[in-house]
Amino acid sequence: METTINQRIEMVASKFAKNQSDFAKKIGKPSQTISNIIAGRSNPSFEVIQAILEIFPQIDPFWLILGKGNSQFVEKSPPDKYVISLEDRVAEQAATIRVLLGKSGNVSLAGTYSFFLTIVVTFVVHSKPTWFIQL
């Protein structure tokens, strides 16, 4: 059964807030606006959708906007924390390497290495290969 965006916002409100007024406060919008959306009297503005997605990052944007996607709410998984930790560690190592290579006068190599690390981290963060998650 397909739902409307208004119905999906109602689902989000009931999951993350005590009532419509509480939900409106959480996303920083007037309670009358949320009431009108949930009742179907008006459609949500871009600002309302944006506020919901910013305040509740676990919501799948494709599901909220289009009603499509694997799930309504995307749970943060432990590998995400690991990826963030890895990103921080790579950034620290890249900074150390830039300093060391800068002292030897080979700055172009430091830039190349930094660029390579950026590509690797971007690939890992966005693709989350299974071998990486199992580490």
Disulfide bonds with the S-S distance in Angstrom:
none
